[in-house]
């Protein structure tokens, strides 16, 4: 049998997600269990959202967890390059193959026409999708439009009837009607490939034998299987993992639970405990033990033992497991070293010390003044938000709008954060001093403290987000109806 090769292919468009680590863990353990290779590939074809900083954050977060890889953009390998943005020539050659085989076609439809067609289909209660308009164009008409430089995309052809049948390692035989599948865009108008096209080409050329990914991709498999067929390639084995869930069974999302790996690192979780916990998501050790190392998981892993029930990401259970690691695995000396490494990171301390020095008269003042920098959270009550000019609803609105605004900060530095918040205060026509009040309380636990702008820039978006959400919950939260209205108002402001 050929060498087992699996991969993780994150998009560098945001925070490193625990869902990425979850999928990476099972891919790595499965490959190494069978003496194979685990590959990391960067899917950065979305040039408007992809950033080099996000890529570095993802790599650093996975390394912190111990989820290292055998081939990747930082270390090379025999199947590179490992960034899709560096593989344009490869995609160009392969799309030409499909065009020559007449398995793909040029589409010149405007976005306005496509929106109109989609609206008509929805009004008629039809499956939304491309209507095949440009399929009727003759070769001469297509060439004429190309010569004239008309904007276009390249789409794949889909069978008119029948169904796609494929095998999923966890679900067995899966049937999906072709009428449910859209004529997928393969090459965008900017010349870059879509996820679906690049995914299949890269997986084949990188000799990926097993595609282990989240179950949200199941409905995309027919497109992928068809591309393998068009190229006359053998498809890999598909295995779609159950999605991580919030305690209310909804899909794990940052709106309800911290999802960034960086949040758990900043909160003082041990990487081995977080990896152990992710390994428990939908899978159990044959012995039934709950505390196990990644090596032990690698030796014992069998994908067939994965449960399809949506695994619940429960922070209380993670806290319990992390506590076991701290108590059972760390000597007193190791505990001191781990704590010091977490609490007194040089970069963090260098940013905090100048702020504390301006305000302390005794070293004992440091604890009360600066404890919010390293505490799990801050204690606030409804009374903490009492203000002469702002009622509870106004505080909730400022907190929610600030959270949305801060999430759009590209450069997480003091000046950028200050600019964003000042911009929002101006839009709401609220004096900046009053505007910052609920943020002071939510982030530092006090109405008067170290500059909240400085504090936010130091503790980072992940902790800031968690504290703002916690404060909003203390204030009674926001109903779905109010949230919808606030979102509409915020978009108008933006």
C-alpha positions, 0 to 999 in steps of 0.5 A: 500500500502507498504511504498514508498522507493526510493534510490540514489546510487552514485559510490565513484569514483570522484567529487560529481556531480550535476547530483547526487544531481538532481536525489537525490532531486527528489527521496527524495521529492517523497518519503517524499511526500508520507511519505516514506523513502529515502535511500543512498547506496554506489555502490563501487564494482569498487575497482580500482576507488572507494575511501573512500575520494570520498565517504566522499566528496559525503556525505558532498556535499549532506548534504550541499545541505540539501539532507539528507537520512533516511538510509545509510552507516553513520547511518545504518538502517534495510536493511544494510549494505549500501556499496556494498563492504560489501555485498559480501556474499549476492551476492555470495548466489544469484548468486548461485541461478541463476547458479542452475536455469541455468539462468546464466553460467560461461564464460572462454573467454579471453579478446583477444578472446572477442576483436576479436569477437567484431571486427568481429561483427563490421566489419560485421555491427552486434550488438556487444555482447557476442557470447555465446561461453561458453554456449556450455560447458558441466557441466563436462567441466565447473567443470574441468575448475573451479577446475583448477582455470581458470579465469572466469566471470559469465554471465546471459542468454538472450532470443534468440528472442522476446522483453522486454516490461516494463512500464516507469512512464514518457514514458508509455510502452517501447519495446526493442528487446532482440537481442539488449541486451548482455549476461551481466557479473553479477560477474567479474573475481575478484568475485565482482558483476557488477552494474547490478547484485548488483543493482537488488539484493540490490533494492529488498532486500532493498525493493525499490519501485520506481527506479528514475534515469537518462534516460541513464539507460533505455536500461539496464532495460531489463537486470534488468527486466529479473533478477527480473523474474529469481529470481521471484521477483516483479520489482519496478516502473521505472521512468527515468529522463531526462538528464541535458544538456549543453546550446548546448543541449549536455549531461552535462559534466565537459568538457563544464560546471562545474559539481562538487557540490564542485565548486558551493560551492566554488564559493559562491552559497547558497545551497538552491538556487542550490537545487531550481534550480535543482528542476526546471530541467524538472519540474515546481511548479503547481503555476508556481513560480520559487523560492521555498524551498525543503519543498514546492517542496516535498509537490507539487511534482508529477512525472507525471508533469516532462517534457521529454525535456532535461533540460538546466543547464544554469549558468546564470539562476542559478546566477539570482536565487542565487541573488534572494535568497541573496537579498530576504532571507538574512538580512544584518547580515545574509549576513555578516555571510554567506559571512564571512563563505564562504570567511574566512573558517578557513582551507582556511585562515590558508593555505593562510595567510603564503603565504600573510605574506611573500609578503605584507607590508601593510594590504591593499596589501592583496586585490590586492595580494590575491583576486584571492583566493576568486574571481569568476575568473581572468581577462586575455587577449591574451596579458597576455600570451605573453612569450619569449619562448612560443607562443599561441599554446604552452600555449594552449597545456600546459594548456590542458595537465596540466588540464588532468594531474591534474585531475589524482591527487589522493591526492590533496596536494601540493607535489602531484600537484608539482610532477605531473606538474614537471613530465609533464614539464620533459616529454615535455622537457620544463623548469619548470619556462617556463612551469608554466607561462601559469598556473600562468596567468590562475590561478592567473591572473598574470605572477608573483604572489604567487606560482601557485603550492600553489595556485592550492592546495588551490583553488582546482581542481574545480576552477582550472579547470574552470580557465584553461578552461576560459584561453583556451577560451581567447586564442581562444580554441582548435578545435576538430581536434587539440584536438584529436591530443593533446589527442593522444600525451598526451596518448603517454606521459603518 
